[in-house]
Structure formats: C-alpha cells, structure tokens
Amino acid sequence: SFVTLLQDAPRFVNLISLDVEGAEADALETFPWEKHDVGAWIIETNNHEKYRNRIADILARHGYSRLAVTHRGVDDYFVPHAHNATTPLDKPWRVHPWFSGGC
C-alpha cells in the first residue's frame, strides 16, 4: 500500500510512476494525500478512455492536471495545475525490448 511504501518518505515526493496492472485508480483512491505532495505522476492507463478519465478525475480532485504529451504510449503524465504546460511536451517514442510484449 502507499501508506507502507511512504511511511519513511518526506512530505514532498518528486515523482511517482504507477503501474499496478489495471488497479491504478483504486490505488490512487488510497493515496495519503494529506501527508504527501507529489511533483509529477506517470501512470499507465493503456489508452482506455473511460479509465484514463477516472484517473484524471481522481488527480484533478487533488490539484493535478494531465499533461499533453506526444508519443505518450500507454502512460499519462500529471503535474500540479500551476505547472501544466499549454503546449504538448514532445516525448520520443520508447522502444521496448522484444520480450516485454510491447509494454
């Protein structure tokens, strides 16, 4: 759980990359928002629009916006509202090793 993972973490965490095989939204619902601030999130959403929107809604309630990123692959990027860029960030395509199944 996030509570266990962050028990000795400072109040501010620079980056959290979240990939828990389809349980990302449920995991975010348990995040200890009152104890930690996060500089940026990278969250696997697998391009499922309904799921992407659920995650974006959870993060928006806590002050984060989804970044527009070219070539984002299966991930979405979130930062605090005040730091969101108005033009898309250009991210190069990521090449996956053959044994990863493309993800």
C-alpha positions in Angstrom: 0.0 0.0 0.0 1.0 3.6 -0.4 0.9 4.1 3.4 3.5 1.3 3.8 5.7 2.5 0.9 5.7 6.1 2.0 6.0 5.6 5.8 9.5 7.0 5.9 9.2 9.3 2.8 9.5 13.1 3.1 6.4 15.2 2.7 7.4 16.1 -0.9 8.0 13.2 -3.4 9.4 14.3 -6.7 7.9 11.6 -8.9 5.7 8.5 -8.6 5.4 6.1 -11.5 2.3 3.9 -11.0 1.8 0.7 -12.9 -0.2 -1.9 -11.0 -1.8 -3.8 -13.8 -5.2 -2.1 -14.0 -5.6 -1.2 -10.4 -4.1 2.3 -10.7 -7.4 4.2 -10.0 -8.1 2.0 -6.9 -4.5 2.6 -5.7 -4.9 6.4 -6.1 -8.0 6.3 -4.0 -5.9 5.1 -1.1 -3.1 7.6 -1.5 -2.4 9.6 1.7 -2.9 13.0 0.1 -3.0 14.7 3.4 0.6 13.5 4.2 2.4 13.8 0.8 2.7 16.1 -2.1 3.9 14.7 -5.5 5.8 16.8 -8.1 4.7 14.6 -11.0 2.9 11.3 -11.7 3.4 8.9 -14.6 0.5 6.4 -14.6 -0.1 3.5 -17.0 -3.6 3.9 -18.4 -3.4 1.7 -21.6 -5.4 4.2 -23.7 -8.7 3.1 -22.2 -10.6 6.4 -22.4 -13.0 5.7 -19.5 -10.2 4.5 -17.3 -8.0 7.5 -18.3 -10.8 9.9 -17.3 -11.4 8.2 -14.0 -7.7 8.6 -13.1 -7.7 12.2 -14.3 -10.8 12.9 -12.2 -9.1 11.5 -9.1 -6.0 13.5 -9.6 -7.9 16.7 -10.5 -9.7 16.5 -7.1 -6.2 16.7 -5.6 -4.9 19.5 -7.7 -3.3 17.8 -10.7 -3.7 18.2 -14.5 -3.0 15.7 -17.3 -0.1 16.9 -19.4 -0.5 16.9 -23.2 2.4 14.7 -24.3 3.2 13.5 -27.8 4.1 9.8 -28.1 2.9 9.1 -24.6 2.5 5.4 -25.3 0.3 3.7 -22.6 1.2 6.3 -19.9 -0.4 9.6 -18.8 1.6 12.3 -17.1 0.2 14.6 -14.4 1.6 17.6 -12.6 0.1 20.2 -10.2 -2.3 22.5 -12.0 0.1 25.5 -11.6 2.8 23.7 -13.6 0.9 22.4 -16.6 2.3 23.4 -19.9 0.0 24.9 -22.6 1.8 23.3 -25.5 2.3 19.5 -25.7 5.6 18.1 -24.5 7.4 16.2 -27.1 8.4 12.8 -25.8 10.3 10.5 -28.2 8.9 7.0 -28.9 10.1 4.5 -26.4 11.3 1.2 -27.9 10.5 -1.8 -25.8 12.6 -5.0 -25.6 11.1 -7.9 -27.7 10.3 -9.9 -24.6 8.2 -7.2 -22.9 5.1 -7.8 -25.1 5.3 -4.1 -26.2 4.6 -2.6 -22.8 
